[in-house]
Amino acid sequence: MATARASCIIAVLFLLALASTSSSAQQLSTSFYSSSCPGVYDAVKSVMESAIAKEKRMGASILRLFFHDCFVQGCDASLLLDDTSSFQGEKMASPNNGSVRGFEVMDAVKSAVEKACPGVVSCADILAIAARDSVVILGGPNWNVKVGRRDSTTASFSGANNNIPPPSSGLANLTSLFAAQGLSQKDMVALSGAHTIGQARCTNFRAHVYNDTDINSPFAKTRQSDCPITSGSGDNNLAPLDVQTPTVFENNYYKNLVNKEGLLHSDQELFNGGATDSQVRSYVSSQSAFFADFVTGMIKMGDITPLTGSNGQIRKNCRRIN
């Protein structure tokens, strides 16, 4: 009887150990590459500094790549996969087609990291680090990036079409789509501050500057001058998401919203008599509060369903499965 009980206890302990191992395998860590590839951060930073020095907008583009990647299947670099005759990726989905950019920069980052540590660091982790570096290089907050993700062998065209908030979103839809990824409304407002850098295409702000009433009239007229009212005309003309400082990461985005100078309908929805007005005002008053909440949101977003352990792979080329 005692032997049977002892065997039972050992079996339970073994199962608990297995569960613990499984659980710990899911945990990302800031020290994941401390012995296997300590040079990864310098390698990524060097390429990002060069790319942003060449084109300031690239920082915003890489940050957006990370966001669009994480909202589809989690942060797994599925967005970096090219379409082939036998594989449909996410690049041609509506929120991405003709819009997401920076893939050549990610190729250069991957190449630099592969020279430092061949076959060790995932494209998913490289993108997470590059997004952080983009924010820092443009004047934003710094944080330690949790790593240990692996790369997907799949992509989701439908996920890209359905999970990424369109620029026409209202506050309820924005809140719902972020909640579906485990992100709160507070996270959503803070992460939207990424629009303090970068550009948007006329096709994404045309309706707001011609049809909406929650917009400063002189600002609307200025934007209309570079965005013809007729769909199909000037669709790819660009305007800065932050009219004041489009290549500096600070809190001017929120000041613009209070002045009714949000470029996208979805931007101005954050300050339009709704539940998030007070949070926007708090970021106008305190850039440090915005920075702190943005970092919290970025870390949470980076935690969305990562592939770890033996799941996925470490791609040799970020554009294709091994």
C-alpha positions as CSV (number, residue, x, y, z in Angstrom):
1,M,0.0,0.0,0.0
2,A,2.8,2.4,1.0
3,T,4.7,1.5,-2.2
4,A,1.6,2.2,-4.3
5,R,1.1,5.6,-2.5
6,A,4.8,6.5,-3.0
7,S,4.5,5.6,-6.7
8,C,1.4,7.8,-7.0
9,I,3.2,10.7,-5.3
10,I,6.2,10.3,-7.6
11,A,3.9,10.2,-10.7
12,V,2.1,13.4,-9.5
13,L,5.4,15.2,-8.9
14,F,6.6,14.1,-12.3
15,L,3.4,15.6,-13.9
16,L,3.9,18.8,-11.9
17,A,7.5,19.0,-13.1
18,L,6.3,18.5,-16.7
19,A,3.7,21.2,-16.3
20,S,6.3,23.5,-14.7
21,T,8.7,23.0,-17.6
22,S,5.9,23.5,-20.1
23,S,4.9,26.7,-18.3
24,S,8.4,28.1,-18.1
25,A,9.0,27.3,-21.8
26,Q,6.2,29.8,-22.5
27,Q,7.9,32.6,-20.6
28,L,9.9,35.1,-22.6
29,S,13.0,36.5,-20.9
30,T,15.2,39.6,-21.3
31,S,18.2,37.4,-20.8
32,F,17.3,34.6,-23.3
33,Y,20.4,35.4,-25.5
34,S,22.8,36.4,-22.8
35,S,25.1,33.4,-23.5
36,S,24.0,32.2,-26.9
37,C,24.1,35.6,-28.7
38,P,25.0,38.6,-26.4
39,G,25.9,40.7,-29.5
40,V,22.3,40.6,-30.9
41,Y,21.3,44.0,-29.5
42,D,24.4,45.8,-30.9
43,A,23.9,44.2,-34.2
44,V,20.2,45.2,-34.5
45,K,20.9,48.7,-33.2
46,S,23.7,49.4,-35.6
47,V,21.5,48.6,-38.6
48,M,18.5,50.5,-37.3
49,E,20.6,53.6,-36.6
50,S,21.9,53.5,-40.1
51,A,18.4,52.9,-41.7
52,I,16.8,55.8,-39.7
53,A,19.7,58.2,-40.4
54,K,19.0,57.4,-44.1
55,E,15.2,57.9,-43.7
56,K,13.7,59.1,-40.5
57,R,10.3,57.6,-41.4
58,M,11.7,54.1,-41.3
59,G,11.5,54.1,-37.5
60,A,7.8,54.4,-37.6
61,S,7.6,51.8,-40.4
62,I,9.4,49.2,-38.3
63,L,7.3,49.9,-35.2
64,R,4.2,49.5,-37.4
65,L,5.5,46.2,-38.7
66,F,5.8,44.9,-35.1
67,F,2.2,46.0,-34.3
68,H,0.8,44.4,-37.5
69,D,2.7,41.2,-36.8
70,C,1.7,40.8,-33.2
71,F,-2.0,41.3,-33.9
72,V,-2.1,38.3,-36.2
73,Q,-1.1,34.9,-34.7
74,G,0.9,36.7,-32.1
75,C,4.5,38.1,-32.4
76,D,5.8,35.3,-34.7
77,A,7.2,37.2,-37.7
78,S,4.4,35.8,-39.9
79,L,4.1,39.2,-41.5
80,L,7.6,39.0,-42.9
81,L,6.8,35.9,-45.0
82,D,6.6,36.5,-48.8
83,D,3.7,35.1,-50.8
84,T,4.6,32.2,-53.1
85,S,2.7,30.2,-55.6
86,S,1.9,27.7,-52.8
87,F,1.8,30.0,-49.8
88,Q,-0.4,33.0,-49.0
89,G,1.2,35.4,-46.5
90,E,-0.2,38.5,-44.9
91,K,1.5,41.2,-47.0
92,M,-1.3,41.5,-49.5
93,A,-4.1,41.7,-46.8
94,S,-6.0,45.0,-46.9
95,P,-4.3,46.7,-43.9
96,N,-0.9,45.8,-45.3
97,N,-1.0,45.9,-49.1
98,G,0.8,49.0,-50.4
99,S,1.2,50.2,-46.8
100,V,3.5,48.2,-44.6
101,R,7.2,48.7,-45.4
102,G,10.7,48.2,-44.1
103,F,11.1,44.6,-45.2
104,E,14.5,45.3,-46.8
105,V,15.7,46.9,-43.5
106,M,14.6,43.7,-41.6
107,D,16.6,41.7,-44.2
108,A,19.6,43.8,-43.3
109,V,19.1,43.4,-39.6
110,K,18.7,39.6,-40.0
111,S,21.9,39.5,-42.0
112,A,23.8,41.4,-39.4
113,V,22.5,39.1,-36.6
114,E,23.3,36.0,-38.6
115,K,26.9,37.1,-38.9
116,A,27.1,37.5,-35.2
117,C,25.3,34.3,-34.2
118,P,24.2,32.0,-37.1
119,G,20.9,30.2,-36.6
120,V,20.3,31.5,-33.1
121,V,18.0,34.5,-33.1
122,S,14.4,34.4,-34.5
123,C,13.1,37.0,-36.9
124,A,10.2,37.5,-34.4
125,D,12.7,38.6,-31.7
126,I,14.7,40.7,-34.2
127,L,11.6,42.6,-35.1
128,A,10.7,43.2,-31.4
129,I,14.2,44.6,-30.7
130,A,14.2,46.7,-33.9
131,A,10.8,48.2,-32.9
132,R,12.2,49.2,-29.5
133,D,15.4,50.6,-31.1
134,S,13.2,52.7,-33.5
135,V,11.4,54.3,-30.6
136,V,14.6,55.1,-28.7
137,I,16.5,56.4,-31.7
138,L,13.7,58.9,-32.4
139,G,13.7,60.2,-28.8
140,G,11.3,57.9,-27.1
141,P,11.5,55.7,-24.0
142,N,13.8,52.7,-23.6
143,W,13.0,49.3,-22.2
144,N,14.4,45.8,-21.9
145,V,12.9,43.6,-24.6
146,K,11.7,40.2,-23.6
147,V,13.0,37.6,-26.1
148,G,12.8,33.9,-26.7
149,R,10.2,33.8,-29.5
150,R,10.4,31.5,-32.4
151,D,9.2,32.0,-36.0
152,S,6.0,30.8,-37.4
153,T,5.7,28.4,-40.3
154,T,2.3,29.7,-41.1
155,A,0.6,33.1,-41.8
156,S,-3.0,34.3,-41.7
157,F,-4.4,36.4,-44.5
158,S,-7.8,36.4,-42.9
159,G,-6.4,37.3,-39.5
160,A,-4.6,40.3,-41.0
161,N,-7.8,41.4,-42.6
162,N,-9.9,41.0,-39.4
163,N,-7.6,41.7,-36.4
164,I,-5.9,44.9,-37.3
165,P,-8.0,48.0,-36.5
166,P,-8.8,50.0,-39.7
167,P,-8.4,53.8,-39.7
168,S,-12.2,54.2,-39.9
169,S,-12.6,52.5,-36.5
170,G,-14.7,54.1,-33.8
171,L,-13.7,53.9,-30.1
172,A,-15.8,50.8,-29.4
173,N,-14.2,48.9,-32.3
174,L,-10.7,50.0,-31.3
175,T,-11.3,48.9,-27.7
176,S,-12.8,45.5,-28.9
177,L,-10.0,44.7,-31.3
178,F,-7.3,45.5,-28.7
179,A,-9.2,43.5,-26.1
180,A,-9.2,40.5,-28.4
181,Q,-5.4,40.6,-28.1
182,G,-5.5,40.9,-24.3
183,L,-4.8,44.6,-24.3
184,S,-6.9,47.1,-22.3
185,Q,-8.4,50.3,-23.4
186,K,-5.7,52.1,-21.5
187,D,-3.0,50.1,-23.4
188,M,-4.8,51.0,-26.7
189,V,-4.7,54.7,-26.0
190,A,-1.0,54.5,-25.0
191,L,0.0,52.4,-28.0
192,S,-1.9,54.7,-30.3
193,G,0.7,57.3,-29.3
194,A,3.0,55.5,-31.8
195,H,1.3,57.8,-34.2
196,T,3.5,60.6,-32.9
197,I,5.8,59.4,-35.7
198,G,5.3,58.4,-39.2
199,Q,3.0,59.1,-42.2
200,A,-0.4,58.0,-43.5
201,R,-1.7,57.7,-47.0
202,C,-4.5,59.9,-48.3
203,T,-6.7,56.8,-48.8
204,N,-6.7,56.3,-45.0
205,F,-7.5,59.9,-44.0
206,R,-9.7,61.2,-46.9
207,A,-13.0,60.4,-45.2
208,H,-11.9,62.1,-42.0
209,V,-10.7,65.3,-43.5
210,Y,-13.7,65.7,-45.9
211,N,-16.7,64.2,-44.0
212,D,-16.1,64.3,-40.2
213,T,-17.1,67.3,-38.0
214,D,-14.7,66.5,-35.1
215,I,-11.8,68.1,-36.9
216,N,-10.2,71.6,-36.9
217,S,-11.3,73.3,-40.1
218,P,-8.0,74.9,-41.1
219,F,-6.2,71.6,-40.4
220,A,-8.8,69.8,-42.6
221,K,-8.3,72.2,-45.4
222,T,-4.5,71.8,-45.2
223,R,-4.8,68.1,-45.5
224,Q,-7.4,68.3,-48.3
225,S,-4.8,70.2,-50.4
226,D,-2.7,67.1,-50.7
227,C,-5.6,64.6,-50.7
228,P,-8.1,65.0,-53.6
229,I,-11.7,64.1,-52.6
230,T,-12.1,61.6,-55.4
231,S,-11.2,58.1,-54.5
232,G,-8.4,56.7,-56.7
233,S,-6.9,60.2,-57.1
234,G,-3.8,60.8,-55.0
235,D,-4.5,57.8,-52.8
236,N,-0.8,57.3,-51.9
237,N,-0.1,61.0,-51.1
238,L,1.4,61.1,-47.6
239,A,0.7,63.4,-44.6
240,P,2.4,63.3,-41.2
241,L,0.4,61.5,-38.4
242,D,1.8,64.2,-36.0
243,V,1.7,67.5,-37.8
244,Q,4.1,69.1,-35.4
245,T,7.1,66.7,-35.1
246,P,6.6,63.6,-37.3
247,T,10.1,62.2,-36.7
248,V,10.4,62.8,-33.0
249,F,8.8,60.4,-30.5
250,E,7.1,62.5,-27.8
251,N,3.5,63.5,-26.7
252,N,2.6,66.0,-29.4
253,Y,0.2,63.4,-30.9
254,Y,-2.1,63.8,-27.9
255,K,-1.8,67.6,-28.0
256,N,-3.0,67.4,-31.6
257,L,-6.0,65.3,-30.6
258,V,-7.1,68.0,-28.0
259,N,-6.8,70.5,-30.8
260,K,-8.9,68.3,-33.1
261,E,-5.9,67.7,-35.4
262,G,-5.9,63.9,-35.4
263,L,-5.1,62.8,-39.0
264,L,-7.1,59.5,-38.9
265,H,-10.7,59.1,-37.9
266,S,-9.5,56.4,-35.4
267,D,-7.0,58.9,-33.9
268,Q,-9.6,61.6,-33.2
269,E,-11.9,59.0,-31.7
270,L,-9.6,58.9,-28.7
271,F,-10.6,62.5,-27.9
272,N,-14.2,63.0,-29.0
273,G,-16.3,63.3,-25.8
274,G,-15.8,59.6,-24.9
275,A,-14.3,57.5,-22.1
276,T,-10.7,58.0,-23.2
277,D,-10.7,61.8,-23.2
278,S,-9.2,62.0,-19.7
279,Q,-6.4,59.7,-20.5
280,V,-5.5,61.8,-23.6
281,R,-5.4,64.9,-21.4
282,S,-3.2,63.1,-18.8
283,Y,-0.6,62.5,-21.6
284,V,-0.8,66.1,-22.7
285,S,0.1,67.1,-19.1
286,S,2.7,64.4,-18.6
287,Q,5.0,63.0,-21.3
288,S,6.6,60.7,-18.7
289,A,3.1,59.2,-17.9
290,F,2.7,58.5,-21.7
291,F,6.1,57.0,-21.9
292,A,5.6,54.7,-18.9
293,D,2.2,53.5,-20.2
294,F,3.6,53.1,-23.8
295,V,6.4,50.8,-22.5
296,T,3.9,48.8,-20.5
297,G,1.7,48.4,-23.6
298,M,4.7,47.4,-25.8
299,I,5.8,44.7,-23.4
300,K,2.2,43.4,-23.2
301,M,1.9,43.4,-27.0
302,G,5.2,41.6,-27.3
303,D,3.8,38.9,-25.0
304,I,0.9,38.0,-27.4
305,T,0.9,34.2,-27.9
306,P,4.6,33.7,-28.7
307,L,5.9,30.4,-30.2
308,T,8.5,29.1,-27.7
309,G,10.4,25.9,-26.8
310,S,10.2,23.5,-29.8
311,N,7.3,25.3,-31.5
312,G,8.0,27.1,-34.7
313,Q,11.6,27.5,-36.0
314,I,14.4,29.9,-36.3
315,R,14.2,31.1,-39.9
316,K,17.4,31.5,-41.9
317,N,15.7,34.0,-44.1
318,C,12.8,36.0,-42.6
319,R,10.9,36.0,-45.9
320,R,10.5,32.3,-46.1
321,I,10.1,29.1,-44.1
322,N,13.3,27.0,-43.8
